[in-house]
Amino acid sequence: MEHLLIVCELLKANLYEFHKFNRESGGEVYFTMPRLQSITIQCLEPLQFLHGLGLIHCDLKPENILVKSYSRCEIIKGINLGSSCFETDHLCLYVQSRSYRAPEVILGLAYDKKIDVWSLGCILAELCTGNVLFQNDSPASLLARVIGIIGSIDHEMLTKGRDSHKYFTKNRMLYERNQESSRLEYLIPKRTSLRHRLPMGDQGFTDFVGHRLEINLKKRPSASDALKHPWLSYPYEPISA
C-alpha cells in the first residue's frame, strides 16, 4: 500500500501556547506595539494571497498560527486549512471557532473572505491584552459582548439572518434559553468600548483593530485594504533581536 507523506519545516509553538507561556513565566511582555505591527503584516499578506485565490481560511485563531522565530518576531505560519473553502462553494453554516466567529456567521447570513479579517481583529486584541475579547459561553452571550463592545447589529442583518430568531425577538431583544429551567432569558449587553478593552494599545492600533471588527460585512475592509491602514506604516523603534 502506498502512503502520501507531507514533509513540513520544523516550527515552534503556536501563538496561543507562546502567549500563555509568556504570561505565566512572568517574563518581559513580548507582544509590544512594534511586534504586533509586524505580526499583523505577516498575517495580512498571506490572507491577501489566499483571498486572491478565492479561498477563505474559516478558522483563523491563535492556535492556528505558528511561531518560526521568537527573537526576530517571525511569527506567521498559518496552518489548518481543514475548514477552508472557496467563496464559490456551498458555504457551511458552522465555521470558525466561536470566540473568533464573525457576526454574519452566527446569524446565518451569507459570508465571504472578510470573516477571516474579523478573526484577525479578535486575535490582535487578545495578544494585546492577554484575554479573549469575546468569551464563548454561548452564541447569544458572545453576541451580547459584541454589541456591548463594538455596537448594535444592523436591522438589515437581523432581518436577513436565517438564524437571527434563535437569538433575537421580533422587537430585537437579545435572549437565550436557560439550560436548567428551559425558560427564555433576556440578555442586556454591558456597554463598554474597544478603547476601554485595549488600554495597552495606542490610538493607531485601537483604530486598526476597530476597523477589522466592523459588524457590517459591507463596511469591513478586506485584507488588501487593511494593509493600507496608516498604523501599519507607523515608524516604531526597530524590533531588537
Secondary structure, 3 states (H helix, E strand, C coil): CCCCCCCCCCCCCEHHHHHHHHHHCCCCCCCCHHHHHHHHHHHHHHHHHHHHCCEECCCCCHHHEECCECCCCECCEECCCCCCEECCCCCCCCCCCHHHCCHHHHCCCCCCCHHHHHHHHHHHHHHHHCCCCCCCCCHHHHHHHHHHHCCCCCHHHHHHCCCHHHCECCCCCEEEECCCCCCEEECCCCCCCHHHHCCCCCHHHHHHHHHHCCCCCCCCCCHHHHCCCHHHHCCCCCCCC
